[in-house]
Amino acid sequence: MSAGTQVHANLTEEQVREISGDLNEPDWLTETRLEALEALEELDMPDVIRTPGRDWTNLHDLDFESLVDPLNAAEDKDQVGPDEAEVLAWSDAVAEHEELLKEHFGSIVDPQENYLTALSTALFSTGTVIYVPEGVDAEDVTVRTEQNSRSLFNYTLVVTEESSSVTILERQSTGAEQDEQYYSGVVEVAAGENSYVQYGSLQNLSKEAYNFTVKRGVADTYATVDWIEGNLGTQLTKTEVSTTLSGDSSETQIVGAFYGHNDQHFDLDAKVWHRAEHTTADLVTRGVTDDVARSVYEGVQDVGADAWDTSSYQRENTLMLSDESEADASPKLIINNHDTEASHSATVGQIDAEDLFYMTSRGVDPRAARNMLVEGFFVPVLEEVDVDELRDDLEELIGARLRQRD
């Protein structure tokens, strides 16, 4: 039985047409949804991270039949930004910017790339379009989504015109908690020439939630796409953050932080595709696993044949606070151009016993010493976070989780 048949019986063309109709979508968008629905039967789950001898994540056993409730998308959403930029709910964007959507929707994340992207394309009923005109600097765009339904499918499109900039903070949390919930988020960022996008997200969904997100950006000439991603919630998170550096002298930074406890499971991808000359990438991730939590991280730096004068760096560090937790990291360099300066490193370990001894021997309580060392471990990542609210929230949530452990 294919992965698609698992849920396909629960979904109908009528449901998809109702979602599209409620949003007053044009025919081409309705057809895109219906084609994604039809493709479900043939598509497989997203690739999961494999390390030698092991598949860490099993998406095939998820009971989407019980998780997906197509016509119930209860949420509280807050979408705000400065007057110079347009921060639109999806239905407003459909009405006001159809040509923009026609050009960019599905251009970066293929709606039929895998089973979960197709499911999201067919069923998304909420979303945000952020459009920044030429020369506009848009600070403090915030998109807060509180999920109050069993399933929620969210789509975000960011388009920046030449020499513009935008800083975005996206947050996902759970309001009316259910036994199990499914959150799906697709983000596409099209960064125009010499524009700058910083996209920070903080996922703190309920401990009963399943989370699938893919965030992808394409950077034009001299453009920058920076990502910050914090993951603290859910029982299972499968996420990818990636940038294609398609224009000369384009840049990206991907910063990640995660903290898994209880029986949480994180499957985290960070990828950069160097496809032009003089491009630069920096990938920095730090995470903690505790109790029986598991994490697996894969970072890919792919340097194409035409990507002359590439600079690409990657660092991933995971700290295990318990003997029962598990973590692995799989950094990869794929280099097809010799004019490249690149490096990658990954470490998995426990709190340094000497550091702990040093602090306790000077009168620091062992639990307080451990908490201070964990908070210090996250500092190199937090220092890379330019969005004050996101950095403060991450620090606060990490501190709260450590106190919860005591």
N, C-alpha and C positions, 0 to 999 in steps of 0.2 A: 504493500500500500504506500503510495507516495505521501510526502508530508502534507500536500495540499488537501487530500481527501479528508484529513483529520478535522478540518474546520469548514470545508466548502459546503457541506450539507446544511450548515447553520446560516449561510449567507445567500442572499438572493439578489437578482438584478433589480428587483423592485425596491429593496432597501437602499441600494447604491443610488438609484435614480431619485429616491426621496431625499437622501442626504444632499445630492447635487442640486435638486430642485429647491430645497429650503434655502440654499445659498445663492440661488438665481445664477447658477453657473452657465456659461455658454456651452453649446453643443460639443465643441472640441474637447472641453475639460470633462464633460460627462462621459464622452467616448474613451478618454484616457483612463478614467476610473473603471469603466466596464471592461476594457481590455486587460487591466490589471487583475480584476476579479476573475476573468476567464483564464488568465495565465496561472492562477494559483495551483491548479491541478498538476501543472508541469514543473513548477519551481521547487527548489529545495531550500532548506534553511540556510542562513548565512554561514560562511566558513567560520569555524571556530579555531582557536589557537591550539596548535599541536606542538608539544615538545617531545623529544625522543621517547618513544614507547608509551605515550600517553595523550589521550584526548581529555582535556580538562572540563569541557562544557558539553552538556547534552541538551540540545534544544528540541530534539524530536519527541521527547517524552512529555513536553508541556501540553497540557490539556486546553488548547485554545477554544475548543468547543464550549467549555464552561466559562472561559475568561472573557470572550468577546461578546459584547452587547451592542450591536451596531447602531441602534437608534437612540441609545441613552448616552449622552455625552455631557453629563452635568459637571460643571466646573465654575470656579470663580477666577476670572482673568483680569489682570490689570496691565494695560498697555499704554505707556506714556513716553513722551519724548519732546524735544524742543520744537517750537513752531516752525523752524527752518526746514526740518526734516518731516517726512510723512511716516507715521507709525500707525498702520491701519489693521483693523480686524480683517480676517480673510474675506468676509462678505463685502466689506467696503472696498477692498482692493479689487475684487472681481468687478464691481460696478465702475470703479474709477480708473483702473490701470490694466485693462484686459491685454493690451499689446505688450506691456511689460511682462505680464505673466506668461503670455504666449511665447515670448522670447526665452524666458529663463526657467519656467517650471519644468522640472524633470531633466534639465540640461546638465546638471552636475551629479545628481543621484538618480540613476536609471530607475524609473518606477518598477520595472520588472527585473531588477538585478537579482533579487532573491525573493523567497516567500514572504518575508516580513516587510520588505519595502513595498511589495505589491499589495499586501494586506493594508498597509498604511495608506497607500495611494487610493485604494478603493474606498476606504472608510473614513479618512480624516474629515472632521467636521469643524475643527477649530484651528486657528492659526494666526500668524502675524506677518505682514509684509512691511519691511523697513526700506524706504527709498530715500537716498540722500542725494540731492541735486549737485551739480558741478560747483565746486568751491565752498560748499557748506561744511562747517565743523559742527557735528552733532554730538554733544556730550549727554550722559545720563539718560540713555534710552533703557527703560526697564520693562521686562515682560515677566509677570508673575502668574504662574498657573497653579491653582489648587484643584486637585482632582477629587470630585465627589461622586464618581460613577465607577462601575466595575471596569470599564475599559475607556481609554481616551487616546485618540489619535490626533497628533498635533503636527502642523507643518509651519516652517518659518522660512521666509525668503528675505535675504538682505542684498540690496543692489546699491552700490556706491558709484557715482559718476566721477569723472576726472577731477583730481585734486581735492576730493572731499574726504571727510573722516567721520567715523562713528565709533562710540564706545557703548557696548550693549551688555546688560546684566540680565540673564534669564534664570528663573528659579522655578523648580518643580517641587511641590509638596502635596501632602494628602490632607484633605479636609475630612469628609465623611468616610472613615475607614471601613472597608469591607473585609470579608474573610480573605479574599485574594483579589488583586487588581492587576491590570495590565496597562502600562503606559508606553506609547510609541511616539517617538519624535524624530522627524526628518528636518534637517537644516541645510539650506543651500546658500552659499555666500558667493556673489559675483562682484569682485573688487576691481573697479575700473582703473585706468591708467593713473599712476601716482596717487592713488587713494589709500586710506588706512582704515582697517577694520580690527577692532578688538572685541572679541565675543567671549564673555565670561558666563559660565553656567554652573549652577549649584543644584545638584539633585539630592533631595532629602525626602524621598517618598517613604511610605510606610514600610514596616518590616515584612508585610505580607505581599508587597508589590513585586511584579516582574517588570523589567525596564529594558526596552530596546531603543537605542538612539544611534543615528548616524549623522555626523556633522561634517560637511565637506565644503571647502572653499577653492576658488580658482583666482589666482593673483595675476593681473595684467602687468605690463611694463612699469617698473618702479613702484608697484603696489605692495602693500604689506597686509597679511592676514594673520592675526595672532589669536590663539585660542587659550582659554583657561577653563579647565574642567575639574570640578570637585564632585566626588561621589561618596555619599555616606549612607543613603537609604537603600531599601529593597532587600528581598531575599536573593534575587538574581539580577545582575546587570550585565548586558551585552552591549558594548558601545564602541564606536569607531570615530576618531577625529582625524581628519586628513586635509592636506593642502596640496594642490597642484600649482607649482610655480611655472606658469606658462609664458610669462613675459620676462624679458631681460631685466636683470637687477631687481627682481622681486624677492620678497623675504617672507618668512613665517617663523613663528615661535609657537610651540605647543607645550603648555604647562599643565601638569596633572597632579591631583592629590586625591588619595582615597584612604578610607579607614573602615575596614571590615571587622565586625565582631559577631558573636553568636554563630549562626551557621550561614552567614552571608557568602555570596559567591560573586566575584567580579571577573569579567572577561573583557580586557581593555586593549584596544588597538590605537596606536598613534603612527601616522604615516605621512611621509612627504615625498612628492614626485618632482624631481628637478628636471625641467623640460626646456630650459632656456639658459642663456649665458649669464654669468656673474650672479647667480642666485645663492641665497643664504638661508639655512634652517638651523633651528636650535630646539631640541626636544628634551624636556626636563620633567620627570615624574617621580614622586615619592609617595609611598603608601605604607599602611600598617595593617597587619592581620592579627587577630586575637581570637581566643576561644577555639572554635573549630572552623573559623572562616578560611576561605580559599581565594587566592588571587592569581591570575595569570595575565601577563603583559606582553604584548608584541609591538616592537617599534621597527618600522621599516624606513630606510633612507634609500630611495631609488634614484640613481643618477643616470639620466638618459645620454645617448651618444652625442647629442648636440649641446649638452649642458656643460660648456667650457667654463673654467674658473668657478667651480662649485665649492662652497664651504658648508659642511653639514655635520652637526654634532648631536649626540644623544647620550643622555644619562638617566638611568632608572635605578632606584634604590627602594627596597622593601624591608621593613622591620617587622619581625615576628615576635609578638609578646607572649606567646604560649607555645609549648612543645607540640600541641595538637593542631595548631594552625598550619596552613600550607601556602607556599608562594613560589612562583617561578617567573622567569623573565626570558624573553627570546628576542634580543636585538639583532637586526639584520641590516647588512650593507649590501646593496646591489649596485655595482659601479661599472658603467659602460663608457666612461670617459676618463682618460688618465690625468687630465688637468683638474684634479679634485683633491681637496683637503677635507678629510672626513674621519670621524672617530665615533665609537660607541662603547659604552660600558654599562654593566648591570651588576648589582649586588643584592643578595638576599642574606639576611643574618638576624641575630638577636641583639638586644641591648648589650653594650660593651661592659663586661663584668668589672673591668678596672675603673671605668667611669663611675659605675654605681658604687663601688667600694670607696672611691675617692670622696664622693659626696656624702655617703653615710658615715664615713670615718670623721667627717667634720660636722657631725651633728644633724645632718638633714635626714628627716624621716624617710625610710626606704620607699614608701609609696609616693611621697612628694618628690623624691629624687627621680624615681622612674618617670613620673609625669613630666617633670622638667626636661628630662632627656628626650622624651617623645616629642614634646612641644618644640624643643630645639632641633630635632630631626627634620621637622617640617619647615624650618625657617628658610633654607635655600629656595624652596618653592614659593613660600609666601612672599619673599622679597621680590619675586618676579611678577607679582600680581599688582597691577597699577590701579585696579578698581578698588577704592577704599572699602566700600560696603561689602564687596565679595571677600576681600581679605579679612575684614573684621568678623564677618559671619563664619568663615572657615575656622578661624582661630577659636571663636566662641563654641562652635559645634565640636571641635576636636577636644577642647577643654572639658566640655560637658560630658562627652563620651568617656574620657579618662576618669572623671569623678564618679560616673556611673559604675565604673569597673571596681572602684574602691569598696 
